């Protein structure tokens, strides 16, 4: 079985087929967040600090850090953000940028083994990002599109993923350090997008033997009650073999769906994480007999 190890200077997180699902918090990203973008560009990281704390409290295992702000010095801001976040928490980070100079700036200050987000199958990206990944001993997210765009054919996306895995090997990067993003398209625009991802996750695990991730909220773009769709998608994706996702851990429905899927996949030993999270606490003053009575009543109702 394939394990992808990501680390900070103090802690490891392992993404793997037989391990609990890894939630990568998406909130430290100024895309679509005008206030956050303006603050980060001005050197104000107070909202970043609050986002770090909120995501950790909600159960994120890793954090994605992005500083993509138009007309700003992205390499400098990303490096500063990475240093700040690592001073606040010991969870590992995903360093996220489409600009190679920014990726290198973030990697150069990172303590540990980062996850680089991301590389595509385009030749110029392969030739510039993969050497960086090797240089800094990182892992990398491989997005399954190339110069031809995003194919609606899962077989084409699979072959692009295979190409990236093979090219990574040419640079000395093992398959266990390549986490493939099968690309989640909005279900409201592409009615088969869910099935495409589920099929790809299964093949990527069985044939390429690589871990997977995605931008999970993309699936519900443009729909009402997005969290309901996202939660259903996460459960089905995990059942299909997906092993991590970049998502918003502040949405309770999604985190509950992920934890429930871990239980049903056998990735929560004796259901202990679920029990610790949701165990009913006896009311103040209730003695043991009263608590047992309530449990017995519930049991009889279930059996009936």
Secondary structure as UniProt FT lines:
FT   STRAND          3..7
FT   STRAND          12..16
FT   TURN            17..18
FT   STRAND          22..28
FT   TURN            31..32
FT   HELIX           34..41
FT   TURN            42..43
FT   HELIX           46..58
FT   STRAND          62..66
FT   TURN            70..71
FT   HELIX           74..88
FT   STRAND          93..96
FT   HELIX           100..109
FT   STRAND          115..119
FT   HELIX           123..135
FT   TURN            136..137
FT   STRAND          139..143
FT   TURN            147..148
FT   HELIX           154..170
FT   TURN            171..172
FT   HELIX           175..177
FT   STRAND          178..181
FT   TURN            187..189
FT   TURN            191..192
FT   HELIX           193..203
FT   HELIX           204..208
FT   STRAND          211..213
FT   HELIX           216..220
FT   TURN            221..222
FT   HELIX           226..240
FT   STRAND          244..247
FT   TURN            249..250
FT   HELIX           252..264
FT   TURN            265..266
FT   HELIX           269..271
FT   HELIX           272..278
FT   TURN            284..285
FT   HELIX           288..303
//
